Amino acid sequence: MARCVLTVFFVVFMSFDHTGSYALAYVLFAAAAVTDYYDGKIARERNLVSNFGKLMDPVADKVLMVAAFVMMMRMPELHLPGWTVVAILGREFLITGARSLAAAEGLILPANAYGKAKTVIQMVFVFVFLALAILHRLIFGAEHLEWLRFCSMWGIIAVSVYTVWSGAQFGWANWKALKLHDAA
């Protein structure tokens, strides 16, 4: 739940086109990512794995990541094509819908290795490109944006492709549990 609260403040600070505000948002994003790591670690060490945690942990990850991508689209230093963010959002809505469908049947579909890797890849993208955008502002101002815009564009394309692929892996792994083979 801390990630969801931190996400609200992250969005607030990302809403202001100011280097200091972006830096504060970066710190909040880092804090949210740390809570994700320690939440899982503590739950495993103390055997506190619950159905609530299995459902809410991936949702909190999705809320944080989607907020980061949407807010980063606004930054002039970066180029995140809208279709890449829509692809990421689509995957996240489909997986959340599949989990809800399964939960209605009494099943819990936890994140698999591909989904966990997807979250790490997405977080690394945000860490790297948000930091680069902030540093670029501090060093170059509004000049020489081409290299950063080019790298962020190809980076988010790679992230979105892996995100969609990990969603397909989730679907294939849970096809029968979701009773999708019965659909006409």
N, C-alpha and C positions, 0 to 999 in steps of 0.2 A: 504494500500500500504506500510505502514511503516513495517508491518510484513514481507513482501516479501524482502524489503531492509535489514532488520535485519537478515533475514534467510541467505542471501548471506554472511554476515560477520560471522554468526554462523558457516557456513560450512567452511569458511576459517580458523577460529580458531580451529575447530574440526579436521582439516586436519593435524595438527601438534601433534605428540605424546609427549606432554609436559604438565605437571600438570598446569602450569600457563596459557597455551593456552586453556586448557579445562575449567579452572575457568572463563576466559574471555568469552568463548562460553556459559557457564552457565548463566552468567550475561546477555548476549544478548538474550538468550532464555527466561529468566525471563522478560526482557523488552518487548519482542515480545508478551508474554502471557498477560502482563499488558495492552498493546495496544489493544488486543482482548477484554478484559473485559471493558475497558473504551470506546472503539469504540461503542460497543453495548449499554452501559449505556447512553452515550451522545445521540446516535441516538434515543433511546426510550424517553428520557426526553424531547428532543427538537422536537420530531416527525419528525426526519430527515430520516426516513426509505425510502429507494429508491430501485428500481430494480437493480441498479448497486451494491448497498450494499448487497442486498439479494444474488446476484450471486458471488460477489468478496469476501465477508467475509468467506464463506465456502472454497473457493479456497485458500485464504491466509492461513487459518488454515491447509489445506491439505499440502500445500507447506512446511510450517514450520514443521509439524509433520513427514512427510515422510523424510525430510532432517535429522531430529533428529534421526529417527530410522536407516536410512542408515549409518549415521556417527557413531552412537553408536555401530553398528555391528563391527567396526574396533577396538574397545577398548578391550584390553586383559583382563581387569577386569570383563567384562560382557560377557554373552553368549546369543546372540539373534539369534536363528536359522533362516537361510535364508527363510524357508517356512513361518515363521510368518510374516516377513516383506513383502514377496510377497503377502500373503493373505491380509495384510493391504493395500498395493499398489493396488491390484486388486479391492478391495472394493472401494477405492477412485477413481480409473479410471472409474469404472462402474457408480458410482453416478454422477461424473462429466459428463460422456457421457449422462446419463439420463437427467441431467439438460440442457445440450446442445440441446438434442432432444426436450425437452419441450419448450425451448426458441425459437427454430425454429418454433414452433406452437403458439408462443405468450404467453406461460405459464411460470410463475416463480414458481419453486418448492423450497421453503425455507427449511432450516434445521428443522427437527422435534426434539422432546424432546430426542429421542434415539440418534440422531446424535450429539446433544449438549452434552449429557452425555458421548458419545464416545470421543468427543474432550477433555472433562475434564479428563476422565480416562487416555487417552493417555498422556496428559500434566502432570498429577500426576506421571505417570510412569517415564517420562523423568526427571522431577524434582527430584524424589526420587533416581533413579538409577544413574543418572549422578552425583548427589551430593555424593552418597555412593562411587562411583568409584573414585571421586576426593579425598574424605576423606581417602579411603583405601590406595591410593597412598601416601598420606601425613603421615599416621600412620604406615602402614605395608610394603610399597614398593611393590615388586612383590611377596611377600609371602602370604600364607593363602587366596588364591583366591577362593577356592572351594565353600564356603558358598555364596559369592556374585554372582558367576557364576550360582550356583544352583537357587538362589532366582530370579535373573534377567531372567533366562530361563523360570521358571514357571510364573513369572509376565508377560512376553511378550506373553506367550501362552494364558493366561487369557485375556490380552488386545486384541490379534488378534481374539480370539473367539468372544468376545463382539463386536469388530469392524465388523466382518462379519455378526453377528446377527443383528446389527443395520442397516446394509446395506439391509438385507432381510426385515426388518421392513419398511424401506424407499420404497423398491420395492412394497411390499404389499399395503402400504398406497397410492401409486401413480400409481398402475397398470392401472387403467382406464384412468387416465390423460395422461399416456404415450402411451396409445392405444396398450398395450402389449397383451390384450385379443384378438386382431384381428390378431395377428401373427400366422402363421401356422407352 
